[in-house]
Amino acid sequence: MTDAAAFAGIELATDGLGFVYPDGTRALSDVSLTIGAGSRVAIVGQNGSGKSTLVRHFNGLLRATEGHVLVDGQPVGRTHVADLARLVGISFQNPDRQIFSGNVRAEIAFGPKNIGLRGPDLERRVNRALMQVGLTQFAETNPYDLGFSERKLLALASIIAMGTPAIVLDEPTTGQDARTADLVTELAGRLRGDGVAVVCVSHDMALLARVADRVVAMAGGTIVADGPARDVFADEAALRTAGLVAPQVTRLARALAPGDPRPVPIGVDELVARLRAERQPGTTS
């Protein structure tokens, strides 16, 4: 269990959210959604669709131009950024934007210390985060002596160590290998079991098919599809609007069985299971 289990029940919500940058660029228009405790939600779309702008409202890095943002039922506009940091952790696409300390252990401890954690509790939190991302052997290393992949994992560990009841992962597998995708999938499952809401912003459709139960597709600063992952990945029109394609497994399944009325597979295991079943004697496709 993580410390975040104590916060089970937190909800993230927007109502008619709009945002315009100081230079006049409109990034969001009338975005309304609710993300409940324990949810695993993917936010997808092309660059410039508003994904990152949206999630930065949840911890107060951006403040709504229009509409409302609620975290744990409280308006973000009335909540200090330091208080929001106890509730919503964001792992940025570029890890170097959130590295401040001289070694990996101190970096992971930075956030928890700022919210008052000390002594054995802090040490346990840091050690657990190191272990979860596989960086224990680098605990005393300067973060900038790590490769980009390890710095991404460090940024993820720093967020996990905060024990927040909601976590946003912004492009967690950019520049990473299959091992990292497996790690993110495992972490998302573990966090969900503790009641933590996990929001994953990514272009990696194969990862999202494994991580997300729900997919929110965005284009032009608005939501163009929102529903169970299987339904959204099967909605070719909505994906085209968002400038995306379905996971490769889904496309392969369609190619192998055009017009198949059954729900489309979205993961390798599902496709393999279907193909094996179809090869059994007496099985019809």
C-alpha angles and dihedrals in degrees: 000000000000126000088250089075087082088067096053109150101045115145132197117207143169127194119195091334116188129173133188121186118229091258089060098258111145109219103168135029127186097333113175124174142134125218113194133205114289092014121146104206129176120205111200138178143111123292108287094027092117100254099128093037089055097051093046088066091065095069098033098255085126127028123215119260089196135012128008141294120201127192115187087348094303124114109251090216090068096043126088117238090239091057092047089053088066090057108034126036121192125199105201126222090240107051093197089072090070105036115106110148139083098239138023096252093051090047093055091045093050097085099040091048090053090058092049106267114147144163123006093352091058092046092051091048092051095044092050092051091048090053095045093057097036098246100119092114090055096051095119096036123114106251092230090058087064124088121251092262093055092045089055089053090048091054089050092049090051090056094045090051091059089069092218119172091230128042130188118201112197109200093329095180100046107132091002135120134235091274091063092049088053090049093050090049091051093047093049090054093047094047092049089054088058093053094257118148109229118199115187121194109194149137089212100104094179090056092047092051087060099039108036132071091182132035127204111194119200135193129171093359095304136095112255098174135013124174148088111337093243092053096047094045088052092051101091093176093055092046091051089052089053091047092245141119129217120262113286092248091057092049091048092051091052091049092050094048112022112197094013104160094206120104109278119252113245099183136052093242091055093050093047091049091051094049092048092049091051091055093055116106112265094017117130124204 
